[in-house]
Amino acid sequence: MGRKENLLVTTENKSIIVLGGGSAGWMTAATLIKCFPDKKITVIESPNIPIVGVGESTLQFIRGWSSLLEIDDKEFLSKCNGTYKLSIKFNDFYKKGESFHYPFGDPVINRLPVGENDWWLKQMVDPQPQSDYAETLYPSLGMVRANTLSYNKPETIQEYKFHKHTAFHFDATQFGLWLKDNFCIPRGVKNIKEEITDIEHDETGIKSLNKKYTADLFIDCTGFKSLLLKETLKEPFTSFSDLLPNDSAWAVHLPYKDKKKEIFNYTDCTAIENGWVWRIPLWSRIGSGYVYSSKFVDKEKALKEFKSHLNKKGYRPEELKFKHIDMRVGIHERLWVKNVCAIGLSAGFIEPLESNGLYTVHEFLLELVRALHRGKTSQFDKDNFNHTCSQMFYNFADFVALHYALSQRTDTPYWKSLFEKQWINNLLKRNGSITNGIEKVVSIKNFEYKFSLDNGIHVIAAGMNWAPTNLETVVARQIDNNFLSWKMQFKRSARILKNQKDRWYQYAKENDSTYDFLKKNIYTTSQV
């Protein structure tokens, strides 16, 4: 028998209950009350369930969401232990001892007739470390190299755009609380602290919570538990264990030893034995964690590996408090079912490589707002929401998987298994990734000899030495020129790009250090 979605009487969703607080719950409430101030928005959160609260890093896309809410960085960063980030650094993913950056914003590309991106052509005649790609094409990498920051002022780099090239590090739990107290409650969002022990439902969806709370629409923000979508409506979950290797994490807060030197303007990711370690500089502390695969190492051994890594960095693990997290990696088949829509961990989760935790929250919320603006919500609206969010999720999962597929490490069973993995069946043929998925990326690379600049895959490809073309192919397909003339043209391009890279770095060195910039513009009190 088919699903009985037609039994649901459509409404205009005038009353909405968000079940669950945390960053996802309060970001949801803030978005809804901003876009629909006439709707009745209620957040019900348990006083007893701890918030995961690990996510501390964002992508530049959060800028669009914060602009929609009209909240200024200076309003919340100082209340959320926040700092700015320009990039994500990947250490030892391609090979041990090699690293590269994935910066935000748009690259500065000087196109030649023979290619979309002349860095690849420069590399053929003037080979540089893979890190040279981002440093050459992204003006913000000058500031990353110099560990400086600046707003857009006349004396800063012309191609550098602060709001396009920066995202945030912050304490996600504190951010949720800031939204609650400073945005949601003042605008009329009702907050109820109560454990939900009784959920009444039928073929049309949720009828009531604890036999007294009713609404036209329920937003499930209950984390991995997914109390409404999974536990109550039994919506099937699609695991991504065949695609993404990691399913567990150890997290810890690290103290600063020399704060002025250790606050840097990027998220640091380092691949180790059975996964990778993150390092996120907040204002008063460093957030760190080890994301690993339980298929290759148990919880205790993983903690031992993490402690060993920290010990090499000069920390005393015996003085630190560690927290373990079991991750449910994948997504529900549908996110909006009957009168329940899931946002955040209750909808799905991709392992946190590439700082995607809050990305799916604000991007799914923007799709929800688009649907709610229609008035009455039809099944077509829900189907369209489910399709769009699933595409977005699958594409990002493919993007994260690429970091493992392109690795050349074989030094542990974990990395050797990824090197030998048959990605064609497990990754390229996945259903869903029709927009920016790896299947499309491989096709464009193999037959058009380039990468799209509309997403970050070209940066990862450069960092992992996955070139879209080579000198022989370029020359062979340009029959009106000879081999020598192309090499001369590539050398001219190499000089132009080197001058561009050097100019950005020189400008960057003239600006405030990341610490001094934050102290001057965000932490203006005595909070050091």
Secondary structure, 3 states (H helix, E strand, C coil): CCCCHHHCCCCCCCEEEEECCHHHHHHHHHHHHHHCCCCEEEEEECCCCCCCCCCCECCCCHHHHHHHHCCCHHHHHHHCCCEEECEEEEECCCCCCCEEEEECCCCCCCCECCECCHHHHHHHHCCCCCCHHHHHHCCHHHHHHHCEECCCCCCCCCCCCHHHHCEEECCHHHHHHHHHHHHHHHHCCEEEECCCCCEEEECCEEEEECCCECCCEEEECCHHHCHHHHHHCCCCEEECCCCCCCCEEEEEEECCCCHHHHCCCEEEEEEECCEEEEEEECCCCEEEEEEECCCCCCHHHHHHHHHHHHHHCCCCHHHCCEEEEECCCEEECCCEECCEEECHHHCEECCCCCCCHHHHHHHHHHHHHHHHCCCCCCHHHHHHHHHHHHHHHHHHHHHHHHHHHCCCCCCCHHHHHHHCCCHHHHHHCCCCCCCCCHHHHHHHHHHHCCCCCCCCHHHHHHHCCCCCCCHHHHHHCCCCCCHHHHHHHHHHHHHHHHHHHHHHHHHHHCCEEHHHHHHHHCCCCCCC
